[in-house]
Amino acid sequence: MRVVDSVLELIGKTPMLRLHKITRGVRAQVLLKLEYLNPSGSYKDRIAFRMIANAEASGALKPGCTIVESSSGNTAIALAFVGAAKGYAVKVFYPQDVWAEEKRRTLERFGAEIEMVPLEETEAARRAGVHGARVEIPGRVKCRELMHRRADVWWARQFSNPDCVRAHNELGLEILEQTEGKVDAFTASIGTGGNFLGVAQVLKRERPEVKCIAVQPTEWSGWVDPLSPEARFVPGITGGIIEEIRASGLVDEVVYVGNEEARSMAYRLSQEEGVFCGVSTGANVVAAIREAKKRGSGATVVTTAVDRGDRYFSDERFIT
Ligand SMILES: Cc1ncc(COP(=O)(O)O)c(C=O)c1O
């Protein structure tokens, strides 16, 4: 129990929960790091805080600047949250086709400005070489334009900002501390890859035999129109950068989890364990349990509860 002077001090140092009911009959233990307990509700608080702090330190972000990002979910909310706590204006380019009312209201509550970006502009942007979750690409083009036009704008660039991986290095250190270094496997769904890379780097440095498993949505086959019937992928993990992640040399296995399987695991986590989480957490836990079933008692598989479940009441297809 402590008193803090800033809500930003409450980012990180999240607890870890040993799953019991969902893992009944499984000999290895599955530990879930409860990242949805970060102040704005996801592990993206870590990267937002780190990116902003380093941009301040380097002079790229000065008082009075506006922070911009293209995001339809956790990163936008985390930047809006940290921006509010530090006194910056935040502008979010939001993909209008994946509109979710609860996210808009959360962003507005933190005082962020929202500009809707239509999806039609995506193809042109992709041809111009902009990477990332398809729905967020048109907004990324707008961030770039704005930054070139105005000196008082700072674009966080979660897809290429190295502070994202560094922020997740800290999460990896916490995992080592909480497990006293006894981690046998780690599973992480891939969006920007920040969580996987940051944690895997730290775990493998300490314990090279740790198996690091990247989780991808079964139905995801590249550039799927997010509004088409086949776009039934696990939300949040469709950045399409799995090839870059593979090239890191840290991936021991890529596993695929279907959207329905991930969703029903997220519901089970709420109903059986009381863990109120989003769909990609369901995917992480499905992958963790599959791995735990291959191992004997005494083994430990770790994964993260990425974000809160109430982020997806109105549209559970997209989490980016
Ligand atoms: C809900 C959700 N799950 C998983 C991810 C993947 O995390 P990362 O970007 O660190 O790969 C993200 C973010 O992109 C997300 O918002």
The ligand as an ORCA input file, in Angstrom:
! r2SCAN-3c Opt
* xyz 0 1
  C      -5.252     -6.058    -27.775
  C      -3.889     -6.240    -28.300
  N      -3.353     -7.452    -28.273
  C      -2.109     -7.677    -28.711
  C      -1.351     -6.642    -29.227
  C       0.033     -6.950    -29.689
  O       1.024     -6.299    -28.935
  P       2.366     -5.808    -29.622
  O       2.019     -4.577    -30.414
  O       3.298     -5.483    -28.513
  O       2.853     -6.901    -30.518
  C      -1.886     -5.365    -29.274
  C      -1.165     -4.221    -29.846
  O      -0.752     -4.095    -30.925
  C      -3.182     -5.148    -28.787
  O      -3.740     -3.937    -28.775
*
